[in-house]
Amino acid sequence: MQRPDPSSDRRLALKARLVAVVLAATVILWMGAQWLGGQMGWETRYVFLFDFAALAAFVWAIVVTYQIWRERQR
């Protein structure tokens, strides 16, 4: 049985923390943009720009989370 590599665990923990920060910041910024867009009467195309940016961040977070999961399986 192999011993766990502390540096690998630390690297995975940092990646997981980065995913958590990106998810939290994405939600806060997306909600703020939606509110601000409603208050300022922005056109729909600008609001959709924020939606697509949030979707891109969520997809990135899913991909990185999958990579972390796969690395932990090894």
C-alpha positions in Angstrom: 0.0 0.0 0.0 1.4 3.4 -1.0 1.7 6.3 1.4 -0.2 9.4 0.4 2.0 12.1 -0.9 1.6 15.3 1.3 2.6 17.6 -1.5 0.0 16.1 -3.8 -2.7 16.4 -1.1 -1.7 20.0 -0.5 -1.9 20.8 -4.3 -5.3 19.2 -4.5 -6.5 21.2 -1.5 -5.3 24.4 -3.1 -7.2 23.5 -6.3 -10.3 22.8 -4.3 -10.0 26.0 -2.5 -9.6 27.9 -5.8 -12.8 26.2 -7.1 -14.7 27.3 -4.0 -13.5 30.9 -4.3 -14.4 31.0 -8.0 -17.8 29.6 -7.4 -18.6 32.0 -4.5 -17.3 35.0 -6.4 -19.1 34.0 -9.6 -22.5 33.8 -7.8 -21.9 37.1 -6.0 -20.8 39.0 -9.1 -23.6 37.4 -11.2 -26.3 38.4 -8.7 -24.8 41.9 -8.5 -24.7 42.3 -12.2 -28.3 41.1 -12.5 -29.5 43.6 -9.9 -27.4 46.4 -11.3 -28.7 45.7 -14.8 -32.2 45.8 -13.6 -31.7 49.1 -11.8 -29.9 50.8 -14.7 -32.1 49.4 -17.4 -29.4 47.6 -19.3 -30.2 45.9 -22.6 -30.8 42.2 -22.5 -27.7 41.4 -24.5 -25.5 42.9 -21.8 -27.2 40.9 -19.1 -26.8 37.7 -21.2 -23.1 38.5 -21.4 -22.9 38.2 -17.6 -25.0 35.0 -17.8 -22.5 33.5 -20.2 -19.5 34.5 -18.2 -21.1 32.9 -15.1 -21.8 29.7 -17.1 -18.2 29.6 -18.3 -17.0 29.9 -14.7 -19.4 27.1 -13.6 -18.2 24.9 -16.4 -14.6 25.6 -15.4 -15.3 24.7 -11.8 -17.0 21.4 -12.9 -14.0 20.5 -15.0 -11.5 21.2 -12.2 -13.6 19.4 -9.7 -13.7 16.4 -11.9 -9.9 16.6 -12.3 -9.5 16.7 -8.5 -11.8 13.7 -8.1 -9.9 11.7 -10.7 -6.6 12.5 -9.0 -8.0 11.4 -5.6 -9.0 8.1 -7.2 -5.4 7.3 -8.1 
